[in-house]
Amino acid sequence: MVKYSNSKDWFEIIKHKDYLYVIRERLDEIDPRFYTTYTNLYLVVGSHSALLIDTGSGLFPLKPVVNDLILDKTLIVINTHCHFDHVGGNHEFDKILIHKKEKDQILKPHDISFLQDSSKEITKLYRNKKHTLPPAKGIQIVKDEEIIDLGEISIKIIHTPGHSPGSISLLTSKNELFTGDTAHYGTMYLTKKDFPIILSSISKLLELFQKSITIEIYPSHEEYAVSKKLLVDLSKGIKNIDNIWDTRKRDDFLESWIIDDEIFKYVIF
């Protein structure tokens, strides 16, 4: 029996607020070796435009799902960063907004041959794509503190490198903070030499709470609508990694070290 056969089966659509949809994918159904269950895409709908945050794995068409939700509004699409589970549907849209440090990666085909030996049957769908995700059709560079106006809702770009050089977070005028892969519960992917960079980005996000304590955090994986505690826990956890470094275990598929502190699992390159 085929569990997922089309976009309707694959994407879980949650109307979280009148203007905010969560579109979820099961990353563990693509490959459990990433130690991650959910990928969260977000759709923020203003009075004249809507912003789609990330385009997912590219396994099933995303654009028809989004079009049904936004109707006649103008659609803007942005990538929080360039990893495959966030850019897989880029080719469905005419233009993708992205930070300049990640633009080259989405302008060329994305090799996903590492999924060929996944234990999940659904990844066979990538065979038709020759285990390659098509490039974006066009791009527009976004900068730190740039504002996107959706009509009655505005969104500020915040450059938060660390997980990747061009990773961004987004803060709405209604106090939703979309952190991409910069911060989320579950499994964090980090490069040891970039610990100071990711800690600086987390501090930058924590400063936002000095202006408003009502900010809700919407990460790109696992739990969403979480509190400032996520950032506090993650900062403490990263600072403590050296103290628990001897507990690391090797993961050959990810070519990395795995460390677990009971709150986060760290995949460290």
C-alpha positions in Angstrom: 0.0 0.0 0.0 1.4 3.4 -1.0 1.1 5.8 2.0 1.9 8.9 0.1 0.9 9.2 -3.6 0.4 13.0 -4.1 0.8 16.4 -2.6 -2.5 16.2 -0.7 -1.3 13.0 1.1 2.2 14.3 1.6 1.8 17.8 3.0 0.1 18.4 6.3 -1.6 21.8 6.2 -2.2 23.5 9.6 -4.0 26.9 9.8 -2.2 28.1 12.9 -3.5 31.6 12.8 -5.8 33.6 10.4 -2.8 34.7 8.5 -0.3 31.9 9.2 -0.2 28.4 7.8 2.3 25.6 8.7 3.0 23.2 5.9 4.7 20.1 7.2 6.7 17.4 5.6 8.0 14.2 7.2 11.8 14.2 6.7 12.0 10.9 8.5 9.9 9.4 5.8 12.5 10.5 3.3 15.4 9.3 5.3 15.5 8.6 9.1 19.3 8.9 9.1 18.9 12.7 9.5 17.5 12.2 13.0 14.7 14.6 12.2 11.0 14.0 12.1 9.4 17.2 10.7 10.3 20.0 8.3 8.1 23.0 8.7 7.4 25.4 5.8 5.5 28.5 6.7 3.0 30.7 4.7 2.4 34.2 6.0 -0.6 35.9 4.3 -1.0 39.7 4.2 -3.7 41.8 2.6 -2.1 41.9 -0.8 0.8 39.4 -0.7 1.9 36.2 0.9 5.3 35.0 1.9 6.3 31.3 1.6 9.2 30.5 3.8 11.2 27.6 2.2 10.0 25.1 -0.4 10.7 21.7 1.2 12.2 18.5 -0.2 10.8 18.7 -3.8 9.3 15.2 -3.5 5.7 16.4 -4.4 4.5 19.6 -6.1 4.2 22.4 -3.5 2.9 25.3 -5.7 -0.6 24.0 -6.2 -1.0 23.6 -2.4 0.2 27.2 -1.8 -2.0 28.6 -4.6 -5.1 27.0 -3.0 -4.3 28.9 0.3 -3.5 32.3 -1.1 -6.0 32.6 -3.9 -5.4 35.8 -5.8 -2.7 37.3 -3.6 0.8 37.9 -4.9 3.2 35.2 -3.8 6.8 35.9 -2.6 9.1 32.9 -1.9 12.1 33.0 0.3 14.8 30.4 1.4 16.1 30.5 4.9 19.2 28.7 3.5 20.2 26.4 0.7 20.0 22.9 2.1 18.1 20.3 0.1 15.1 20.0 2.5 14.5 23.7 2.2 15.0 24.4 -1.5 13.6 21.2 -3.2 10.5 23.0 -4.7 12.4 26.2 -5.8 12.0 25.4 -9.5 8.2 25.6 -9.2 8.4 29.3 -8.7 9.6 32.2 -10.9 11.8 33.9 -8.3 13.4 32.9 -5.0 14.6 35.4 -2.4 17.8 34.4 -0.6 20.9 35.8 1.1 23.8 36.5 -1.3 26.0 33.9 0.4 23.7 31.1 -0.6 22.6 32.3 -4.1 25.2 30.3 -6.1 24.0 27.0 -4.5 20.4 27.4 -5.6 21.3 28.6 -9.1 22.7 25.1 -10.0 21.2 21.6 -9.8 21.3 20.1 -6.3 22.8 16.6 -6.0 20.8 14.4 -3.7 22.4 11.1 -4.6 23.1 10.5 -0.9 19.4 9.5 -0.6 19.7 6.5 -3.0 20.3 4.0 -0.3 17.6 5.4 2.1 15.6 2.6 3.8 12.4 4.5 2.7 10.6 3.4 -0.4 9.3 6.9 -1.1 12.7 8.1 -2.1 12.4 6.1 -5.3 10.4 9.0 -6.5 13.7 10.9 -6.8 14.8 8.5 -9.5 12.7 10.3 -12.0 14.6 13.4 -11.1 17.9 11.5 -11.5 18.5 12.3 -7.8 19.0 15.9 -8.7 16.9 18.9 -7.6 16.4 21.5 -10.4 17.9 25.0 -9.9 15.8 28.1 -9.1 14.6 29.9 -12.2 15.5 33.3 -10.8 16.7 34.9 -7.6 16.5 38.1 -5.7 19.1 38.9 -3.0 17.9 39.9 0.4 20.0 41.8 3.0 20.1 42.0 6.8 17.3 44.2 8.2 15.5 44.4 4.8 11.7 44.7 5.1 9.2 42.7 3.1 5.7 44.3 3.0 2.8 41.9 2.7 0.1 44.4 3.4 -0.8 44.9 7.1 2.0 42.5 8.0 5.7 43.3 7.4 8.6 41.0 7.8 12.2 41.9 8.7 15.2 39.8 7.4 17.8 39.0 10.1 21.1 37.4 8.9 21.9 34.6 11.4 24.9 32.7 10.0 26.2 29.6 11.8 24.2 26.7 10.5 25.3 27.9 7.1 26.9 31.2 5.9 23.8 32.8 4.5 21.2 31.5 7.0 18.5 34.0 7.8 15.7 34.4 10.3 12.6 36.4 9.8 10.6 38.5 12.3 7.0 39.6 11.5 5.4 42.8 12.7 3.1 40.5 14.7 6.0 39.0 16.6 6.5 35.7 15.0 10.2 34.8 14.7 11.0 32.2 12.0 14.5 30.8 12.8 15.1 28.4 9.9 17.7 25.9 11.0 19.5 28.5 13.2 17.6 27.3 16.2 15.2 24.4 16.8 14.7 21.5 19.2 15.8 18.1 18.2 18.9 17.6 16.0 21.1 20.6 15.3 23.7 20.5 12.5 26.8 22.5 13.3 30.4 22.9 12.3 32.7 23.0 15.3 34.8 25.9 14.0 31.7 28.0 13.6 30.5 27.7 17.2 31.3 31.4 17.8 29.3 32.4 14.8 26.2 30.5 15.7 26.4 31.7 19.3 26.6 35.3 18.0 23.5 34.7 15.9 21.6 33.2 18.9 22.6 36.3 20.9 21.3 38.5 18.1 17.9 36.8 18.3 17.8 36.9 22.1 18.2 40.7 21.9 14.9 40.9 20.1 13.2 39.8 23.3 14.4 43.0 25.0 11.9 44.9 22.8 9.1 42.4 23.1 8.5 39.4 25.4 5.6 38.2 23.3 7.7 36.8 20.4 6.9 33.3 19.4 9.5 31.2 17.7 8.8 29.1 14.6 11.7 26.9 13.7 12.0 25.0 10.4 12.1 21.6 12.2 10.2 19.8 14.9 8.2 21.9 17.5 6.9 25.3 16.5 5.4 28.2 18.4 8.0 27.8 21.1 9.4 30.4 23.5 12.7 32.2 24.2 13.7 29.2 26.2 14.7 27.5 22.9 17.4 30.1 22.3 18.6 30.0 26.0 18.8 26.2 26.0 20.6 26.1 22.7 23.2 28.7 23.7 23.9 26.8 26.9 24.1 23.5 25.1 26.6 24.7 22.5 28.8 26.3 25.1 28.8 23.0 27.0 29.8 20.7 24.0 33.5 20.8 24.8 32.7 19.5 28.3 30.9 16.4 26.9 33.0 16.0 23.8 34.3 12.6 25.0 30.8 11.2 24.7 30.7 11.7 20.9 29.9 8.9 18.5 30.8 8.6 14.8 28.1 8.7 12.2 29.4 7.3 8.9 26.4 8.4 6.8 26.6 12.0 7.9 30.4 11.9 8.2 30.1 13.7 11.5 30.2 13.3 15.2 27.0 12.9 17.2 26.6 14.3 20.7 23.4 14.1 22.8 22.8 16.2 25.8 19.2 15.0 26.4 17.7 18.3 25.1 19.5 18.5 21.7 21.3 16.0 19.5 24.2 17.7 17.8 25.5 16.6 14.5 29.0 18.1 14.4 31.1 18.4 11.3 
